[in-house]
Amino acid sequence: MTALPNSLAARDIEYYFHPVTNARRHEQVGPMIISKGKGVYVYDDAGKEYIEAMAGLWSVAVGFGEERLVQAATRQMSELPFYHSFSHKSHPTAIALAERMVKMSPGNMGKAHFVNSGSEANDTVVKMIWFYNNARGRPEKKKIISRIKAYHGITMMSASLTGLPNNHRDFDLPFPQIKHVSCPHHYRFAEADETEEEFATRLAKEFEDKILAEGPETVAAFIGEPVMGAGGVFIPPRTYWAKMQEVCHKYDILIVVDEVINGFGRTGNVWGSDTYGIKPDFMICSKQITSSYVPLASITFTNEIYNVIADNTAKIGTFAHGFTTAGHPLAMAVAMENLDIIEERNLMGRVNELSPHFLERLHSFKDHPLVGETRGVGLIGAIELVADKKTKAGFEKPGATGLKLAELGHEEGVIFRPIGDILAFCPPLIITDKQIDDIFDGFGRALDRLTV
Ligand SMILES: Cc1ncc(COP(=O)(O)O)c(C=O)c1O
């Protein structure tokens, strides 16, 4: 790195401890400093343009620099910059967004609750489930079953729900109440000649066996992302969700659907739950709800659950959970405007128009000698690299090739995300066919330059 002593990069290294970063490597390579964004593009501090093929972190549905969101935020800041929702207080935008989220949500949702991040949302849901089962006189029914390679966040409980080793290792996690079953990734985990349906049947059986081994009276909920995102973009095998839900219903197990990445059109319907026929008891969403311009996550849940919880709050005197900034007016106002833009510009409907071209370009890499699998749905996809196409064997140093390819991508002006040796793509919903071409042309040039 050639950073001068007082450069932004040097100050970053000196003062800023980054999330989800190898700190010692960071000291060597320094930050990639993004100082501006417009549409699907971001610009580094030297003015170089990149097409953001990950929408930031699966986030920026309406693109960068959307002036209407700036105006909505400014209006709200002038009118009411902060108010809370504790102890019967409320404010107009929180009421409006709660109504909108309940009406938009799939299934039979009755109430919405707001927090500041996907992690807080999943943490809160576990507390609500525990509160609910205590209220129902089932104090032993507390375990939550998640999946290997799931990503549900990084607070103590949400990291426990996450099924990725690095989110547990040396953090003394997961908590003992959290159990994990297999990842539904057919390419990696199906047996030879097993069809998607057979694989799904086997996973549902494994799930049922797990419940029986733990004792159904101790299992409260199953949590899943319809399409698993940050673990590596795994599209569920056909019939998987129907079979998993059947098991949940058999043992009175709540279904928690984490729509943090899937929500707001990503898979071709408003919700991943719609795409895969899931009927959630709790649904979590975040990221695209404000295009991540400001922090926000929402939890919607059924009136059946609400009524049990509400009775218990009357008994105790309160629901003693909530963040100071929950339902923050700024977040509410930006979410309302962001959802207006998404609806007015039909950004969710556009996903189905763009998806065939996106998937065609994505799948065009499947015959490359270093590509094991290409997979996608709607406007989300991944390309998994392998050292040996035939045996599916990975590389000697897992993750190094993916990282190298992502860095070559930067040189080619495209930002995609390495997840180990899997490269993920999740562009802003405002992307055009031509920009999709630019993403995969840039990716192709980077792949051509990759030597392993
Ligand atoms: C499916 C899912 N759930 C939860 C989270 C955690 O959200 P946050 O980073 O806002 O805490 C993420 C973040 O990527 C996610 O992808």
The ligand as an ORCA input file, in Angstrom:
! r2SCAN-3c Opt
* xyz 0 1
  C     -30.989    -13.217      6.390
  C     -30.354    -12.244      7.308
  N     -30.816    -12.126      8.554
  C     -30.282    -11.260      9.425
  C     -29.224    -10.474      9.068
  C     -28.610     -9.550     10.062
  O     -28.929     -8.250      9.765
  P     -28.029     -7.047     10.347
  O     -26.710     -7.123      9.686
  O     -28.846     -5.848      9.982
  O     -27.963     -7.237     11.809
  C     -28.706    -10.550      7.772
  C     -27.581     -9.708      7.346
  O     -27.002     -9.905      6.305
  C     -29.278    -11.468      6.869
  O     -28.803    -11.619      5.632
*
